Amino acid sequence: MLKGYAGVSLTADANGAPIGAPAKRDEATPVTDVLLSPGQAGAAVLRYTQAGNYTDCNIVPAAGYRIYPPEDTASLFLAQPTQACSNAAVGLLTIGAFQAS
C-alpha cells in the first residue's frame, strides 16, 4: 500500500546528488491509501517551472529526476534533461499526492 507524496529532486546524472530544492508538496489533492494489484498503476502530478523564469536562479543542467516512492527509501531515476537552479532557495518542482490511476 502507498500513501502520501513521492520525494522528487532534479539530479545531474543517474547517480548524482540532488540539485537545488526538492519538490514541494501540493496539498490540493487529498492523501488516500492506494493499494495496487500486480499490473495496476498509480500516479502523482509533478509540476516543473522553467528555471529561466527566476532572476536569482543559477541555471545548471539536470539529466533528470530522482524519485522516491511514498514511504520508501529506494529511489528511481527518470532521464529527462532539463534546467535546474543550483540555488536551493528557488523551488522549481511541486508534487501532488499519490493516487490510483
Contacts in CASP RR format, 6 or more apart in sequence:
PFRMAT RR
TARGET T0000
AUTHOR 0000-0000-0000
METHOD contacts of the structure
MODEL  1
MLKGYAGVSLTADANGAPIGAPAKRDEATPVTDVLLSPGQAGAAVLRYTQ
AGNYTDCNIVPAAGYRIYPPEDTASLFLAQPTQACSNAAVGLLTIGAFQA
S
1 33 0 8 1.000
1 34 0 8 1.000
1 35 0 8 1.000
2 33 0 8 1.000
2 34 0 8 1.000
2 35 0 8 1.000
2 36 0 8 1.000
2 42 0 8 1.000
2 69 0 8 1.000
2 70 0 8 1.000
2 71 0 8 1.000
2 98 0 8 1.000
3 31 0 8 1.000
3 32 0 8 1.000
3 33 0 8 1.000
3 34 0 8 1.000
3 70 0 8 1.000
3 71 0 8 1.000
3 98 0 8 1.000
4 31 0 8 1.000
4 70 0 8 1.000
4 71 0 8 1.000
4 97 0 8 1.000
4 98 0 8 1.000
5 25 0 8 1.000
5 31 0 8 1.000
5 44 0 8 1.000
5 70 0 8 1.000
5 95 0 8 1.000
5 96 0 8 1.000
5 97 0 8 1.000
5 98 0 8 1.000
6 23 0 8 1.000
6 44 0 8 1.000
6 67 0 8 1.000
6 68 0 8 1.000
6 69 0 8 1.000
6 70 0 8 1.000
6 95 0 8 1.000
6 98 0 8 1.000
7 22 0 8 1.000
7 23 0 8 1.000
7 67 0 8 1.000
7 68 0 8 1.000
7 95 0 8 1.000
8 22 0 8 1.000
8 23 0 8 1.000
8 46 0 8 1.000
8 65 0 8 1.000
8 66 0 8 1.000
8 67 0 8 1.000
8 68 0 8 1.000
8 93 0 8 1.000
8 95 0 8 1.000
9 18 0 8 1.000
9 19 0 8 1.000
9 20 0 8 1.000
9 22 0 8 1.000
9 23 0 8 1.000
9 65 0 8 1.000
9 66 0 8 1.000
9 93 0 8 1.000
10 18 0 8 1.000
10 19 0 8 1.000
10 20 0 8 1.000
10 62 0 8 1.000
10 64 0 8 1.000
10 65 0 8 1.000
10 66 0 8 1.000
10 82 0 8 1.000
10 84 0 8 1.000
10 92 0 8 1.000
10 93 0 8 1.000
11 17 0 8 1.000
11 18 0 8 1.000
11 19 0 8 1.000
11 62 0 8 1.000
11 63 0 8 1.000
11 64 0 8 1.000
11 65 0 8 1.000
11 66 0 8 1.000
11 77 0 8 1.000
12 19 0 8 1.000
12 60 0 8 1.000
12 61 0 8 1.000
12 62 0 8 1.000
12 63 0 8 1.000
13 63 0 8 1.000
14 63 0 8 1.000
14 77 0 8 1.000
14 79 0 8 1.000
15 77 0 8 1.000
16 66 0 8 1.000
18 66 0 8 1.000
19 60 0 8 1.000
19 62 0 8 1.000
19 84 0 8 1.000
19 85 0 8 1.000
19 86 0 8 1.000
20 84 0 8 1.000
20 85 0 8 1.000
20 86 0 8 1.000
20 87 0 8 1.000
20 88 0 8 1.000
20 90 0 8 1.000
20 91 0 8 1.000
21 85 0 8 1.000
21 88 0 8 1.000
21 89 0 8 1.000
21 90 0 8 1.000
21 91 0 8 1.000
21 92 0 8 1.000
21 93 0 8 1.000
22 93 0 8 1.000
23 46 0 8 1.000
23 93 0 8 1.000
23 94 0 8 1.000
23 95 0 8 1.000
24 91 0 8 1.000
24 93 0 8 1.000
24 94 0 8 1.000
24 95 0 8 1.000
25 94 0 8 1.000
25 95 0 8 1.000
25 96 0 8 1.000
25 97 0 8 1.000
26 45 0 8 1.000
26 47 0 8 1.000
26 94 0 8 1.000
26 95 0 8 1.000
26 96 0 8 1.000
26 97 0 8 1.000
27 96 0 8 1.000
27 97 0 8 1.000
28 96 0 8 1.000
29 45 0 8 1.000
29 96 0 8 1.000
29 97 0 8 1.000
29 99 0 8 1.000
30 97 0 8 1.000
31 97 0 8 1.000
32 97 0 8 1.000
32 99 0 8 1.000
34 42 0 8 1.000
34 98 0 8 1.000
34 99 0 8 1.000
34 100 0 8 1.000
36 42 0 8 1.000
36 100 0 8 1.000
40 100 0 8 1.000
40 101 0 8 1.000
41 101 0 8 1.000
42 98 0 8 1.000
42 99 0 8 1.000
42 100 0 8 1.000
42 101 0 8 1.000
43 98 0 8 1.000
43 99 0 8 1.000
43 101 0 8 1.000
44 95 0 8 1.000
44 96 0 8 1.000
44 97 0 8 1.000
44 98 0 8 1.000
44 99 0 8 1.000
45 95 0 8 1.000
45 96 0 8 1.000
46 65 0 8 1.000
46 93 0 8 1.000
46 94 0 8 1.000
46 95 0 8 1.000
46 96 0 8 1.000
47 93 0 8 1.000
47 94 0 8 1.000
47 95 0 8 1.000
48 82 0 8 1.000
48 92 0 8 1.000
48 93 0 8 1.000
49 91 0 8 1.000
49 92 0 8 1.000
49 93 0 8 1.000
50 83 0 8 1.000
50 92 0 8 1.000
51 57 0 8 1.000
51 59 0 8 1.000
51 82 0 8 1.000
51 83 0 8 1.000
51 84 0 8 1.000
51 85 0 8 1.000
51 90 0 8 1.000
51 92 0 8 1.000
52 59 0 8 1.000
52 83 0 8 1.000
54 85 0 8 1.000
54 90 0 8 1.000
56 87 0 8 1.000
56 89 0 8 1.000
56 90 0 8 1.000
57 85 0 8 1.000
57 87 0 8 1.000
57 90 0 8 1.000
58 85 0 8 1.000
58 86 0 8 1.000
58 87 0 8 1.000
59 83 0 8 1.000
59 84 0 8 1.000
59 85 0 8 1.000
59 86 0 8 1.000
60 83 0 8 1.000
60 84 0 8 1.000
60 85 0 8 1.000
60 86 0 8 1.000
61 81 0 8 1.000
61 82 0 8 1.000
61 83 0 8 1.000
61 84 0 8 1.000
62 81 0 8 1.000
62 82 0 8 1.000
62 83 0 8 1.000
62 84 0 8 1.000
63 79 0 8 1.000
63 80 0 8 1.000
63 81 0 8 1.000
64 77 0 8 1.000
64 78 0 8 1.000
64 79 0 8 1.000
64 80 0 8 1.000
64 81 0 8 1.000
64 82 0 8 1.000
65 77 0 8 1.000
65 78 0 8 1.000
65 80 0 8 1.000
66 75 0 8 1.000
66 76 0 8 1.000
66 77 0 8 1.000
67 75 0 8 1.000
67 76 0 8 1.000
67 77 0 8 1.000
67 78 0 8 1.000
68 74 0 8 1.000
68 75 0 8 1.000
69 76 0 8 1.000
69 98 0 8 1.000
70 98 0 8 1.000
84 92 0 8 1.000
85 91 0 8 1.000
85 92 0 8 1.000
END
